[in-house]
Amino acid sequence: MSLARQNPKTIPFAHGGPITDQILDSFITAATKAQTAEHLDDAEAALIICLAAPIAQELLQRRRAMALISDVVDLDNVVFLPAG
């Protein structure tokens, strides 16, 4: 009997860790090079491919959250105080 049949649990797929500011800077550099038709090495191309979906998902979640906040908050009812 195989070990897989003895233990029906599966191993979850690997996923990347948090996208740091340093990684975002590298992503911006690589994406800019791609837009301006400069040469991309394999690592830069892989970085764009790996980060495009997570960054787009985070951006979409943030936009939805900001839209919800602006729908809930009535800014006509808010008085902003001067700084200082």
mmCIF file of the N, C-alpha and C atoms, coordinates in Angstrom:
data_MODEL
# 
_entry.id   MODEL 
# 
loop_
_atom_site.group_PDB 
_atom_site.id 
_atom_site.type_symbol 
_atom_site.label_atom_id 
_atom_site.label_alt_id 
_atom_site.label_comp_id 
_atom_site.label_asym_id 
_atom_site.label_entity_id 
_atom_site.label_seq_id 
_atom_site.pdbx_PDB_ins_code 
_atom_site.Cartn_x 
_atom_site.Cartn_y 
_atom_site.Cartn_z 
_atom_site.occupancy 
_atom_site.B_iso_or_equiv 
_atom_site.pdbx_formal_charge 
_atom_site.auth_seq_id 
_atom_site.auth_comp_id 
_atom_site.auth_asym_id 
_atom_site.auth_atom_id 
_atom_site.pdbx_PDB_model_num 
ATOM 1   N N  . MET A 1 1  ? 0.852   -1.179 0.000   1.00 0.00 ? 1  MET A N  1 
ATOM 2   C CA . MET A 1 1  ? 0.000   0.000  0.000   1.00 0.00 ? 1  MET A CA 1 
ATOM 3   C C  . MET A 1 1  ? 0.895   1.239  0.000   1.00 0.00 ? 1  MET A C  1 
ATOM 4   N N  . SER A 1 2  ? 0.544   2.186  -0.854  1.00 0.00 ? 2  SER A N  1 
ATOM 5   C CA . SER A 1 2  ? 1.383   3.377  -0.954  1.00 0.00 ? 2  SER A CA 1 
ATOM 6   C C  . SER A 1 2  ? 1.127   4.312  0.227   1.00 0.00 ? 2  SER A C  1 
ATOM 7   N N  . LEU A 1 3  ? 2.098   5.146  0.479   1.00 0.00 ? 3  LEU A N  1 
ATOM 8   C CA . LEU A 1 3  ? 1.997   6.109  1.576   1.00 0.00 ? 3  LEU A CA 1 
ATOM 9   C C  . LEU A 1 3  ? 0.870   7.116  1.312   1.00 0.00 ? 3  LEU A C  1 
ATOM 10  N N  . ALA A 1 4  ? 0.646   7.458  0.048   1.00 0.00 ? 4  ALA A N  1 
ATOM 11  C CA . ALA A 1 4  ? -0.408  8.419  -0.291  1.00 0.00 ? 4  ALA A CA 1 
ATOM 12  C C  . ALA A 1 4  ? -1.784  7.893  0.096   1.00 0.00 ? 4  ALA A C  1 
ATOM 13  N N  . ARG A 1 5  ? -1.995  6.616  -0.036  1.00 0.00 ? 5  ARG A N  1 
ATOM 14  C CA . ARG A 1 5  ? -3.301  6.051  0.312   1.00 0.00 ? 5  ARG A CA 1 
ATOM 15  C C  . ARG A 1 5  ? -3.484  5.970  1.825   1.00 0.00 ? 5  ARG A C  1 
ATOM 16  N N  . GLN A 1 6  ? -2.411  5.860  2.564   1.00 0.00 ? 6  GLN A N  1 
ATOM 17  C CA . GLN A 1 6  ? -2.506  5.792  4.015   1.00 0.00 ? 6  GLN A CA 1 
ATOM 18  C C  . GLN A 1 6  ? -2.839  7.159  4.616   1.00 0.00 ? 6  GLN A C  1 
ATOM 19  N N  . ASN A 1 7  ? -2.389  8.218  3.968   1.00 0.00 ? 7  ASN A N  1 
ATOM 20  C CA . ASN A 1 7  ? -2.615  9.569  4.473   1.00 0.00 ? 7  ASN A CA 1 
ATOM 21  C C  . ASN A 1 7  ? -3.307  10.389 3.384   1.00 0.00 ? 7  ASN A C  1 
ATOM 22  N N  . PRO A 1 8  ? -4.624  10.553 3.461   1.00 0.00 ? 8  PRO A N  1 
ATOM 23  C CA . PRO A 1 8  ? -5.353  11.241 2.392   1.00 0.00 ? 8  PRO A CA 1 
ATOM 24  C C  . PRO A 1 8  ? -5.150  12.754 2.368   1.00 0.00 ? 8  PRO A C  1 
ATOM 25  N N  . LYS A 1 9  ? -4.486  13.307 3.380   1.00 0.00 ? 9  LYS A N  1 
ATOM 26  C CA . LYS A 1 9  ? -4.264  14.750 3.402   1.00 0.00 ? 9  LYS A CA 1 
ATOM 27  C C  . LYS A 1 9  ? -3.297  15.139 2.284   1.00 0.00 ? 9  LYS A C  1 
ATOM 28  N N  . THR A 1 10 ? -3.503  16.311 1.742   1.00 0.00 ? 10 THR A N  1 
ATOM 29  C CA . THR A 1 10 ? -2.618  16.783 0.690   1.00 0.00 ? 10 THR A CA 1 
ATOM 30  C C  . THR A 1 10 ? -1.743  17.904 1.216   1.00 0.00 ? 10 THR A C  1 
ATOM 31  N N  . ILE A 1 11 ? -0.666  18.130 0.533   1.00 0.00 ? 11 ILE A N  1 
ATOM 32  C CA . ILE A 1 11 ? 0.245   19.212 0.884   1.00 0.00 ? 11 ILE A CA 1 
ATOM 33  C C  . ILE A 1 11 ? -0.204  20.451 0.118   1.00 0.00 ? 11 ILE A C  1 
ATOM 34  N N  . PRO A 1 12 ? -0.394  21.569 0.794   1.00 0.00 ? 12 PRO A N  1 
ATOM 35  C CA . PRO A 1 12 ? -0.857  22.771 0.089   1.00 0.00 ? 12 PRO A CA 1 
ATOM 36  C C  . PRO A 1 12 ? 0.209   23.289 -0.875  1.00 0.00 ? 12 PRO A C  1 
ATOM 37  N N  . PHE A 1 13 ? -0.238  23.971 -1.915  1.00 0.00 ? 13 PHE A N  1 
ATOM 38  C CA . PHE A 1 13 ? 0.682   24.568 -2.864  1.00 0.00 ? 13 PHE A CA 1 
ATOM 39  C C  . PHE A 1 13 ? 1.480   25.670 -2.186  1.00 0.00 ? 13 PHE A C  1 
ATOM 40  N N  . ALA A 1 14 ? 2.705   25.852 -2.624  1.00 0.00 ? 14 ALA A N  1 
ATOM 41  C CA . ALA A 1 14 ? 3.548   26.920 -2.094  1.00 0.00 ? 14 ALA A CA 1 
ATOM 42  C C  . ALA A 1 14 ? 3.030   28.266 -2.587  1.00 0.00 ? 14 ALA A C  1 
ATOM 43  N N  . HIS A 1 15 ? 3.243   29.294 -1.796  1.00 0.00 ? 15 HIS A N  1 
ATOM 44  C CA . HIS A 1 15 ? 2.881   30.645 -2.210  1.00 0.00 ? 15 HIS A CA 1 
ATOM 45  C C  . HIS A 1 15 ? 3.943   31.612 -1.715  1.00 0.00 ? 15 HIS A C  1 
ATOM 46  N N  . GLY A 1 16 ? 4.026   32.732 -2.372  1.00 0.00 ? 16 GLY A N  1 
ATOM 47  C CA . GLY A 1 16 ? 5.049   33.710 -2.030  1.00 0.00 ? 16 GLY A CA 1 
ATOM 48  C C  . GLY A 1 16 ? 4.759   34.423 -0.731  1.00 0.00 ? 16 GLY A C  1 
ATOM 49  N N  . GLY A 1 17 ? 5.789   34.993 -0.182  1.00 0.00 ? 17 GLY A N  1 
ATOM 50  C CA . GLY A 1 17 ? 5.646   35.772 1.041   1.00 0.00 ? 17 GLY A CA 1 
ATOM 51  C C  . GLY A 1 17 ? 5.172   37.182 0.726   1.00 0.00 ? 17 GLY A C  1 
ATOM 52  N N  . PRO A 1 18 ? 5.255   38.059 1.701   1.00 0.00 ? 18 PRO A N  1 
ATOM 53  C CA . PRO A 1 18 ? 4.796   39.431 1.489   1.00 0.00 ? 18 PRO A CA 1 
ATOM 54  C C  . PRO A 1 18 ? 5.663   40.149 0.450   1.00 0.00 ? 18 PRO A C  1 
ATOM 55  N N  . ILE A 1 19 ? 5.045   41.055 -0.280  1.00 0.00 ? 19 ILE A N  1 
ATOM 56  C CA . ILE A 1 19 ? 5.765   41.843 -1.278  1.00 0.00 ? 19 ILE A CA 1 
ATOM 57  C C  . ILE A 1 19 ? 6.257   43.106 -0.579  1.00 0.00 ? 19 ILE A C  1 
ATOM 58  N N  . THR A 1 20 ? 7.554   43.175 -0.350  1.00 0.00 ? 20 THR A N  1 
ATOM 59  C CA . THR A 1 20 ? 8.148   44.298 0.378   1.00 0.00 ? 20 THR A CA 1 
ATOM 60  C C  . THR A 1 20 ? 8.335   45.498 -0.550  1.00 0.00 ? 20 THR A C  1 
ATOM 61  N N  . ASP A 1 21 ? 8.678   46.639 0.038   1.00 0.00 ? 21 ASP A N  1 
ATOM 62  C CA . ASP A 1 21 ? 8.949   47.835 -0.760  1.00 0.00 ? 21 ASP A CA 1 
ATOM 63  C C  . ASP A 1 21 ? 10.139  47.615 -1.692  1.00 0.00 ? 21 ASP A C  1 
ATOM 64  N N  . GLN A 1 22 ? 11.143  46.893 -1.215  1.00 0.00 ? 22 GLN A N  1 
ATOM 65  C CA . GLN A 1 22 ? 12.319  46.606 -2.046  1.00 0.00 ? 22 GLN A CA 1 
ATOM 66  C C  . GLN A 1 22 ? 11.927  45.760 -3.262  1.00 0.00 ? 22 GLN A C  1 
ATOM 67  N N  . ILE A 1 23 ? 11.065  44.771 -3.054  1.00 0.00 ? 23 ILE A N  1 
ATOM 68  C CA . ILE A 1 23 ? 10.596  43.942 -4.165  1.00 0.00 ? 23 ILE A CA 1 
ATOM 69  C C  . ILE A 1 23 ? 9.760   44.782 -5.120  1.00 0.00 ? 23 ILE A C  1 
ATOM 70  N N  . LEU A 1 24 ? 8.918   45.671 -4.580  1.00 0.00 ? 24 LEU A N  1 
ATOM 71  C CA . LEU A 1 24 ? 8.129   46.559 -5.439  1.00 0.00 ? 24 LEU A CA 1 
ATOM 72  C C  . LEU A 1 24 ? 9.024   47.461 -6.281  1.00 0.00 ? 24 LEU A C  1 
ATOM 73  N N  . ASP A 1 25 ? 10.108  47.971 -5.698  1.00 0.00 ? 25 ASP A N  1 
ATOM 74  C CA . ASP A 1 25 ? 11.050  48.790 -6.467  1.00 0.00 ? 25 ASP A CA 1 
ATOM 75  C C  . ASP A 1 25 ? 11.647  47.995 -7.624  1.00 0.00 ? 25 ASP A C  1 
ATOM 76  N N  . SER A 1 26 ? 12.017  46.745 -7.357  1.00 0.00 ? 26 SER A N  1 
ATOM 77  C CA . SER A 1 26 ? 12.560  45.885 -8.411  1.00 0.00 ? 26 SER A CA 1 
ATOM 78  C C  . SER A 1 26 ? 11.514  45.609 -9.480  1.00 0.00 ? 26 SER A C  1 
ATOM 79  N N  . PHE A 1 27 ? 10.267  45.399 -9.048  1.00 0.00 ? 27 PHE A N  1 
ATOM 80  C CA . PHE A 1 27 ? 9.167   45.162 -9.981  1.00 0.00 ? 27 PHE A CA 1 
ATOM 81  C C  . PHE A 1 27 ? 8.953   46.378 -10.879 1.00 0.00 ? 27 PHE A C  1 
ATOM 82  N N  . ILE A 1 28 ? 8.964   47.567 -10.293 1.00 0.00 ? 28 ILE A N  1 
ATOM 83  C CA . ILE A 1 28 ? 8.775   48.797 -11.068 1.00 0.00 ? 28 ILE A CA 1 
ATOM 84  C C  . ILE A 1 28 ? 9.882   48.950 -12.102 1.00 0.00 ? 28 ILE A C  1 
ATOM 85  N N  . THR A 1 29 ? 11.119  48.692 -11.695 1.00 0.00 ? 29 THR A N  1 
ATOM 86  C CA . THR A 1 29 ? 12.247  48.789 -12.622 1.00 0.00 ? 29 THR A CA 1 
ATOM 87  C C  . THR A 1 29 ? 12.091  47.812 -13.779 1.00 0.00 ? 29 THR A C  1 
ATOM 88  N N  . ALA A 1 30 ? 11.757  46.564 -13.463 1.00 0.00 ? 30 ALA A N  1 
ATOM 89  C CA . ALA A 1 30 ? 11.596  45.546 -14.501 1.00 0.00 ? 30 ALA A CA 1 
ATOM 90  C C  . ALA A 1 30 ? 10.420  45.874 -15.415 1.00 0.00 ? 30 ALA A C  1 
ATOM 91  N N  . ALA A 1 31 ? 9.306   46.307 -14.841 1.00 0.00 ? 31 ALA A N  1 
ATOM 92  C CA . ALA A 1 31 ? 8.128   46.632 -15.646 1.00 0.00 ? 31 ALA A CA 1 
ATOM 93  C C  . ALA A 1 31 ? 8.391   47.829 -16.550 1.00 0.00 ? 31 ALA A C  1 
ATOM 94  N N  . THR A 1 32 ? 9.126   48.813 -16.051 1.00 0.00 ? 32 THR A N  1 
ATOM 95  C CA . THR A 1 32 ? 9.474   49.973 -16.866 1.00 0.00 ? 32 THR A CA 1 
ATOM 96  C C  . THR A 1 32 ? 10.372  49.562 -18.027 1.00 0.00 ? 32 THR A C  1 
ATOM 97  N N  . LYS A 1 33 ? 11.329  48.675 -17.753 1.00 0.00 ? 33 LYS A N  1 
ATOM 98  C CA . LYS A 1 33 ? 12.189  48.167 -18.827 1.00 0.00 ? 33 LYS A CA 1 
ATOM 99  C C  . LYS A 1 33 ? 11.364  47.431 -19.878 1.00 0.00 ? 33 LYS A C  1 
ATOM 100 N N  . ALA A 1 34 ? 10.371  46.679 -19.440 1.00 0.00 ? 34 ALA A N  1 
ATOM 101 C CA . ALA A 1 34 ? 9.520   45.947 -20.382 1.00 0.00 ? 34 ALA A CA 1 
ATOM 102 C C  . ALA A 1 34 ? 8.693   46.917 -21.230 1.00 0.00 ? 34 ALA A C  1 
ATOM 103 N N  . GLN A 1 35 ? 8.192   47.983 -20.615 1.00 0.00 ? 35 GLN A N  1 
ATOM 104 C CA . GLN A 1 35 ? 7.383   48.966 -21.351 1.00 0.00 ? 35 GLN A CA 1 
ATOM 105 C C  . GLN A 1 35 ? 8.198   49.740 -22.380 1.00 0.00 ? 35 GLN A C  1 
ATOM 106 N N  . THR A 1 36 ? 9.462   49.976 -22.080 1.00 0.00 ? 36 THR A N  1 
ATOM 107 C CA . THR A 1 36 ? 10.310  50.765 -22.980 1.00 0.00 ? 36 THR A CA 1 
ATOM 108 C C  . THR A 1 36 ? 11.137  49.881 -23.904 1.00 0.00 ? 36 THR A C  1 
ATOM 109 N N  . ALA A 1 37 ? 10.811  48.600 -23.945 1.00 0.00 ? 37 ALA A N  1 
ATOM 110 C CA . ALA A 1 37 ? 11.457  47.628 -24.843 1.00 0.00 ? 37 ALA A CA 1 
ATOM 111 C C  . ALA A 1 37 ? 12.950  47.473 -24.583 1.00 0.00 ? 37 ALA A C  1 
ATOM 112 N N  . GLU A 1 38 ? 13.366  47.693 -23.347 1.00 0.00 ? 38 GLU A N  1 
ATOM 113 C CA . GLU A 1 38 ? 14.752  47.409 -22.981 1.00 0.00 ? 38 GLU A CA 1 
ATOM 114 C C  . GLU A 1 38 ? 14.889  45.915 -22.726 1.00 0.00 ? 38 GLU A C  1 
ATOM 115 N N  . HIS A 1 39 ? 16.120  45.434 -22.716 1.00 0.00 ? 39 HIS A N  1 
ATOM 116 C CA . HIS A 1 39 ? 16.357  44.004 -22.501 1.00 0.00 ? 39 HIS A CA 1 
ATOM 117 C C  . HIS A 1 39 ? 16.017  43.612 -21.065 1.00 0.00 ? 39 HIS A C  1 
ATOM 118 N N  . LEU A 1 40 ? 15.223  42.557 -20.929 1.00 0.00 ? 40 LEU A N  1 
ATOM 119 C CA . LEU A 1 40 ? 14.914  41.978 -19.619 1.00 0.00 ? 40 LEU A CA 1 
ATOM 120 C C  . LEU A 1 40 ? 15.669  40.672 -19.486 1.00 0.00 ? 40 LEU A C  1 
ATOM 121 N N  . ASP A 1 41 ? 16.296  40.467 -18.340 1.00 0.00 ? 41 ASP A N  1 
ATOM 122 C CA . ASP A 1 41 ? 16.888  39.146 -18.125 1.00 0.00 ? 41 ASP A CA 1 
ATOM 123 C C  . ASP A 1 41 ? 15.803  38.202 -17.603 1.00 0.00 ? 41 ASP A C  1 
ATOM 124 N N  . ASP A 1 42 ? 16.143  36.940 -17.478 1.00 0.00 ? 42 ASP A N  1 
ATOM 125 C CA . ASP A 1 42 ? 15.147  35.939 -17.074 1.00 0.00 ? 42 ASP A CA 1 
ATOM 126 C C  . ASP A 1 42 ? 14.562  36.226 -15.693 1.00 0.00 ? 42 ASP A C  1 
ATOM 127 N N  . ALA A 1 43 ? 15.399  36.711 -14.772 1.00 0.00 ? 43 ALA A N  1 
ATOM 128 C CA . ALA A 1 43 ? 14.924  36.987 -13.410 1.00 0.00 ? 43 ALA A CA 1 
ATOM 129 C C  . ALA A 1 43 ? 13.910  38.129 -13.412 1.00 0.00 ? 43 ALA A C  1 
ATOM 130 N N  . GLU A 1 44 ? 14.160  39.155 -14.210 1.00 0.00 ? 44 GLU A N  1 
ATOM 131 C CA . GLU A 1 44 ? 13.225  40.283 -14.262 1.00 0.00 ? 44 GLU A CA 1 
ATOM 132 C C  . GLU A 1 44 ? 11.896  39.865 -14.891 1.00 0.00 ? 44 GLU A C  1 
ATOM 133 N N  . ALA A 1 45 ? 11.970  39.056 -15.938 1.00 0.00 ? 45 ALA A N  1 
ATOM 134 C CA . ALA A 1 45 ? 10.740  38.566 -16.574 1.00 0.00 ? 45 ALA A CA 1 
ATOM 135 C C  . ALA A 1 45 ? 9.947   37.696 -15.604 1.00 0.00 ? 45 ALA A C  1 
ATOM 136 N N  . ALA A 1 46 ? 10.645  36.838 -14.866 1.00 0.00 ? 46 ALA A N  1 
ATOM 137 C CA . ALA A 1 46 ? 9.977   35.982 -13.882 1.00 0.00 ? 46 ALA A CA 1 
ATOM 138 C C  . ALA A 1 46 ? 9.354   36.819 -12.772 1.00 0.00 ? 46 ALA A C  1 
ATOM 139 N N  . LEU A 1 47 ? 10.038  37.881 -12.361 1.00 0.00 ? 47 LEU A N  1 
ATOM 140 C CA . LEU A 1 47 ? 9.508   38.763 -11.315 1.00 0.00 ? 47 LEU A CA 1 
ATOM 141 C C  . LEU A 1 47 ? 8.192   39.396 -11.761 1.00 0.00 ? 47 LEU A C  1 
ATOM 142 N N  . ILE A 1 48 ? 8.144   39.869 -12.990 1.00 0.00 ? 48 ILE A N  1 
ATOM 143 C CA . ILE A 1 48 ? 6.910   40.471 -13.510 1.00 0.00 ? 48 ILE A CA 1 
ATOM 144 C C  . ILE A 1 48 ? 5.785   39.447 -13.533 1.00 0.00 ? 48 ILE A C  1 
ATOM 145 N N  . ILE A 1 49 ? 6.082   38.259 -14.029 1.00 0.00 ? 49 ILE A N  1 
ATOM 146 C CA . ILE A 1 49 ? 5.060   37.211 -14.125 1.00 0.00 ? 49 ILE A CA 1 
ATOM 147 C C  . ILE A 1 49 ? 4.562   36.803 -12.739 1.00 0.00 ? 49 ILE A C  1 
ATOM 148 N N  . CYS A 1 50 ? 5.479   36.663 -11.787 1.00 0.00 ? 50 CYS A N  1 
ATOM 149 C CA . CYS A 1 50 ? 5.101   36.198 -10.442 1.00 0.00 ? 50 CYS A CA 1 
ATOM 150 C C  . CYS A 1 50 ? 4.326   37.252 -9.645  1.00 0.00 ? 50 CYS A C  1 
ATOM 151 N N  . LEU A 1 51 ? 4.610   38.518 -9.887  1.00 0.00 ? 51 LEU A N  1 
ATOM 152 C CA . LEU A 1 51 ? 4.008   39.565 -9.056  1.00 0.00 ? 51 LEU A CA 1 
ATOM 153 C C  . LEU A 1 51 ? 2.801   40.250 -9.672  1.00 0.00 ? 51 LEU A C  1 
ATOM 154 N N  . ALA A 1 52 ? 2.570   40.085 -10.955 1.00 0.00 ? 52 ALA A N  1 
ATOM 155 C CA . ALA A 1 52 ? 1.477   40.815 -11.607 1.00 0.00 ? 52 ALA A CA 1 
ATOM 156 C C  . ALA A 1 52 ? 0.125   40.505 -10.961 1.00 0.00 ? 52 ALA A C  1 
ATOM 157 N N  . ALA A 1 53 ? -0.203  39.245 -10.785 1.00 0.00 ? 53 ALA A N  1 
ATOM 158 C CA . ALA A 1 53 ? -1.510  38.878 -10.217 1.00 0.00 ? 53 ALA A CA 1 
ATOM 159 C C  . ALA A 1 53 ? -1.660  39.317 -8.759  1.00 0.00 ? 53 ALA A C  1 
ATOM 160 N N  . PRO A 1 54 ? -0.679  39.044 -7.867  1.00 0.00 ? 54 PRO A N  1 
ATOM 161 C CA . PRO A 1 54 ? -0.853  39.491 -6.478  1.00 0.00 ? 54 PRO A CA 1 
ATOM 162 C C  . PRO A 1 54 ? -0.968  41.011 -6.337  1.00 0.00 ? 54 PRO A C  1 
ATOM 163 N N  . ILE A 1 55 ? -0.210  41.750 -7.142  1.00 0.00 ? 55 ILE A N  1 
ATOM 164 C CA . ILE A 1 55 ? -0.289  43.210 -7.063  1.00 0.00 ? 55 ILE A CA 1 
ATOM 165 C C  . ILE A 1 55 ? -1.644  43.693 -7.564  1.00 0.00 ? 55 ILE A C  1 
ATOM 166 N N  . ALA A 1 56 ? -2.131  43.111 -8.650  1.00 0.00 ? 56 ALA A N  1 
ATOM 167 C CA . ALA A 1 56 ? -3.445  43.492 -9.170  1.00 0.00 ? 56 ALA A CA 1 
ATOM 168 C C  . ALA A 1 56 ? -4.547  43.148 -8.170  1.00 0.00 ? 56 ALA A C  1 
ATOM 169 N N  . GLN A 1 57 ? -4.439  41.997 -7.504  1.00 0.00 ? 57 GLN A N  1 
ATOM 170 C CA . GLN A 1 57 ? -5.433  41.612 -6.497  1.00 0.00 ? 57 GLN A CA 1 
ATOM 171 C C  . GLN A 1 57 ? -5.430  42.595 -5.331  1.00 0.00 ? 57 GLN A C  1 
ATOM 172 N N  . GLU A 1 58 ? -4.236  42.967 -4.871  1.00 0.00 ? 58 GLU A N  1 
ATOM 173 C CA . GLU A 1 58 ? -4.144  43.915 -3.759  1.00 0.00 ? 58 GLU A CA 1 
ATOM 174 C C  . GLU A 1 58 ? -4.708  45.277 -4.158  1.00 0.00 ? 58 GLU A C  1 
ATOM 175 N N  . LEU A 1 59 ? -4.407  45.719 -5.363  1.00 0.00 ? 59 LEU A N  1 
ATOM 176 C CA . LEU A 1 59 ? -4.929  46.996 -5.844  1.00 0.00 ? 59 LEU A CA 1 
ATOM 177 C C  . LEU A 1 59 ? -6.451  46.971 -5.923  1.00 0.00 ? 59 LEU A C  1 
ATOM 178 N N  . LEU A 1 60 ? -7.003  45.890 -6.437  1.00 0.00 ? 60 LEU A N  1 
ATOM 179 C CA . LEU A 1 60 ? -8.456  45.767 -6.542  1.00 0.00 ? 60 LEU A CA 1 
ATOM 180 C C  . LEU A 1 60 ? -9.115  45.757 -5.160  1.00 0.00 ? 60 LEU A C  1 
ATOM 181 N N  . GLN A 1 61 ? -8.523  45.020 -4.205  1.00 0.00 ? 61 GLN A N  1 
ATOM 182 C CA . GLN A 1 61 ? -9.064  44.997 -2.840  1.00 0.00 ? 61 GLN A CA 1 
ATOM 183 C C  . GLN A 1 61 ? -9.021  46.389 -2.216  1.00 0.00 ? 61 GLN A C  1 
ATOM 184 N N  . ARG A 1 62 ? -7.931  47.109 -2.453  1.00 0.00 ? 62 ARG A N  1 
ATOM 185 C CA . ARG A 1 62 ? -7.796  48.454 -1.890  1.00 0.00 ? 62 ARG A CA 1 
ATOM 186 C C  . ARG A 1 62 ? -8.824  49.404 -2.504  1.00 0.00 ? 62 ARG A C  1 
ATOM 187 N N  . ARG A 1 63 ? -9.014  49.305 -3.810  1.00 0.00 ? 63 ARG A N  1 
ATOM 188 C CA . ARG A 1 63 ? -10.013 50.157 -4.467  1.00 0.00 ? 63 ARG A CA 1 
ATOM 189 C C  . ARG A 1 63 ? -11.411 49.866 -3.935  1.00 0.00 ? 63 ARG A C  1 
ATOM 190 N N  . ARG A 1 64 ? -11.718 48.591 -3.759  1.00 0.00 ? 64 ARG A N  1 
ATOM 191 C CA . ARG A 1 64 ? -13.037 48.226 -3.232  1.00 0.00 ? 64 ARG A CA 1 
ATOM 192 C C  . ARG A 1 64 ? -13.221 48.743 -1.810  1.00 0.00 ? 64 ARG A C  1 
ATOM 193 N N  . ALA A 1 65 ? -12.168 48.643 -0.995  1.00 0.00 ? 65 ALA A N  1 
ATOM 194 C CA . ALA A 1 65 ? -12.245 49.136 0.381   1.00 0.00 ? 65 ALA A CA 1 
ATOM 195 C C  . ALA A 1 65 ? -12.428 50.649 0.397   1.00 0.00 ? 65 ALA A C  1 
ATOM 196 N N  . MET A 1 66 ? -11.686 51.362 -0.443  1.00 0.00 ? 66 MET A N  1 
ATOM 197 C CA . MET A 1 66 ? -11.813 52.818 -0.487  1.00 0.00 ? 66 MET A CA 1 
ATOM 198 C C  . MET A 1 66 ? -13.188 53.232 -1.005  1.00 0.00 ? 66 MET A C  1 
ATOM 199 N N  . ALA A 1 67 ? -13.728 52.492 -1.961  1.00 0.00 ? 67 ALA A N  1 
ATOM 200 C CA . ALA A 1 67 ? -15.071 52.792 -2.464  1.00 0.00 ? 67 ALA A CA 1 
ATOM 201 C C  . ALA A 1 67 ? -16.109 52.579 -1.372  1.00 0.00 ? 67 ALA A C  1 
ATOM 202 N N  . LEU A 1 68 ? -15.942 51.518 -0.587  1.00 0.00 ? 68 LEU A N  1 
ATOM 203 C CA . LEU A 1 68 ? -16.867 51.246 0.510   1.00 0.00 ? 68 LEU A CA 1 
ATOM 204 C C  . LEU A 1 68 ? -16.795 52.352 1.553   1.00 0.00 ? 68 LEU A C  1 
ATOM 205 N N  . ILE A 1 69 ? -15.586 52.781 1.880   1.00 0.00 ? 69 ILE A N  1 
ATOM 206 C CA . ILE A 1 69 ? -15.420 53.849 2.864   1.00 0.00 ? 69 ILE A CA 1 
ATOM 207 C C  . ILE A 1 69 ? -16.081 55.132 2.369   1.00 0.00 ? 69 ILE A C  1 
ATOM 208 N N  . SER A 1 70 ? -15.867 55.467 1.103   1.00 0.00 ? 70 SER A N  1 
ATOM 209 C CA . SER A 1 70 ? -16.460 56.712 0.595   1.00 0.00 ? 70 SER A CA 1 
ATOM 210 C C  . SER A 1 70 ? -17.975 56.609 0.488   1.00 0.00 ? 70 SER A C  1 
ATOM 211 N N  . ASP A 1 71 ? -18.504 55.402 0.289   1.00 0.00 ? 71 ASP A N  1 
ATOM 212 C CA . ASP A 1 71 ? -19.959 55.227 0.262   1.00 0.00 ? 71 ASP A CA 1 
ATOM 213 C C  . ASP A 1 71 ? -20.567 55.358 1.654   1.00 0.00 ? 71 ASP A C  1 
ATOM 214 N N  . VAL A 1 72 ? -19.841 54.896 2.663   1.00 0.00 ? 72 VAL A N  1 
ATOM 215 C CA . VAL A 1 72 ? -20.358 54.884 4.031   1.00 0.00 ? 72 VAL A CA 1 
ATOM 216 C C  . VAL A 1 72 ? -20.220 56.256 4.689   1.00 0.00 ? 72 VAL A C  1 
ATOM 217 N N  . VAL A 1 73 ? -19.126 56.941 4.401   1.00 0.00 ? 73 VAL A N  1 
ATOM 218 C CA . VAL A 1 73 ? -18.845 58.221 5.046   1.00 0.00 ? 73 VAL A CA 1 
ATOM 219 C C  . VAL A 1 73 ? -19.478 59.350 4.237   1.00 0.00 ? 73 VAL A C  1 
ATOM 220 N N  . ASP A 1 74 ? -20.239 60.180 4.918   1.00 0.00 ? 74 ASP A N  1 
ATOM 221 C CA . ASP A 1 74 ? -20.842 61.354 4.288   1.00 0.00 ? 74 ASP A CA 1 
ATOM 222 C C  . ASP A 1 74 ? -19.916 62.538 4.540   1.00 0.00 ? 74 ASP A C  1 
ATOM 223 N N  . LEU A 1 75 ? -19.087 62.883 3.552   1.00 0.00 ? 75 LEU A N  1 
ATOM 224 C CA . LEU A 1 75 ? -18.104 63.941 3.744   1.00 0.00 ? 75 LEU A CA 1 
ATOM 225 C C  . LEU A 1 75 ? -18.735 65.326 3.848   1.00 0.00 ? 75 LEU A C  1 
ATOM 226 N N  . ASP A 1 76 ? -19.985 65.476 3.449   1.00 0.00 ? 76 ASP A N  1 
ATOM 227 C CA . ASP A 1 76 ? -20.658 66.763 3.618   1.00 0.00 ? 76 ASP A CA 1 
ATOM 228 C C  . ASP A 1 76 ? -20.901 67.060 5.094   1.00 0.00 ? 76 ASP A C  1 
ATOM 229 N N  . ASN A 1 77 ? -20.814 66.036 5.913   1.00 0.00 ? 77 ASN A N  1 
ATOM 230 C CA . ASN A 1 77 ? -21.077 66.147 7.332   1.00 0.00 ? 77 ASN A CA 1 
ATOM 231 C C  . ASN A 1 77 ? -19.785 66.281 8.140   1.00 0.00 ? 77 ASN A C  1 
ATOM 232 N N  . VAL A 1 78 ? -18.641 66.391 7.451   1.00 0.00 ? 78 VAL A N  1 
ATOM 233 C CA . VAL A 1 78 ? -17.340 66.420 8.115   1.00 0.00 ? 78 VAL A CA 1 
ATOM 234 C C  . VAL A 1 78 ? -16.752 67.818 8.001   1.00 0.00 ? 78 VAL A C  1 
ATOM 235 N N  . VAL A 1 79 ? -16.222 68.321 9.128   1.00 0.00 ? 79 VAL A N  1 
ATOM 236 C CA . VAL A 1 79 ? -15.536 69.606 9.130   1.00 0.00 ? 79 VAL A CA 1 
ATOM 237 C C  . VAL A 1 79 ? -14.065 69.326 9.398   1.00 0.00 ? 79 VAL A C  1 
ATOM 238 N N  . PHE A 1 80 ? -13.214 69.697 8.449   1.00 0.00 ? 80 PHE A N  1 
ATOM 239 C CA . PHE A 1 80 ? -11.785 69.471 8.605   1.00 0.00 ? 80 PHE A CA 1 
ATOM 240 C C  . PHE A 1 80 ? -11.167 70.646 9.346   1.00 0.00 ? 80 PHE A C  1 
ATOM 241 N N  . LEU A 1 81 ? -10.375 70.343 10.371  1.00 0.00 ? 81 LEU A N  1 
ATOM 242 C CA . LEU A 1 81 ? -9.723  71.375 11.166  1.00 0.00 ? 81 LEU A CA 1 
ATOM 243 C C  . LEU A 1 81 ? -8.405  71.764 10.517  1.00 0.00 ? 81 LEU A C  1 
ATOM 244 N N  . PRO A 1 82 ? -8.002  73.027 10.658  1.00 0.00 ? 82 PRO A N  1 
ATOM 245 C CA . PRO A 1 82 ? -6.723  73.442 10.076  1.00 0.00 ? 82 PRO A CA 1 
ATOM 246 C C  . PRO A 1 82 ? -5.556  72.762 10.791  1.00 0.00 ? 82 PRO A C  1 
ATOM 247 N N  . ALA A 1 83 ? -4.515  72.489 10.052  1.00 0.00 ? 83 ALA A N  1 
ATOM 248 C CA . ALA A 1 83 ? -3.330  71.853 10.631  1.00 0.00 ? 83 ALA A CA 1 
ATOM 249 C C  . ALA A 1 83 ? -2.601  72.845 11.523  1.00 0.00 ? 83 ALA A C  1 
ATOM 250 N N  . GLY A 1 84 ? -1.956  72.314 12.569  1.00 0.00 ? 84 GLY A N  1 
ATOM 251 C CA . GLY A 1 84 ? -1.124  73.149 13.417  1.00 0.00 ? 84 GLY A CA 1 
ATOM 252 C C  . GLY A 1 84 ? -1.835  73.628 14.568  1.00 0.00 ? 84 GLY A C  1 
# 
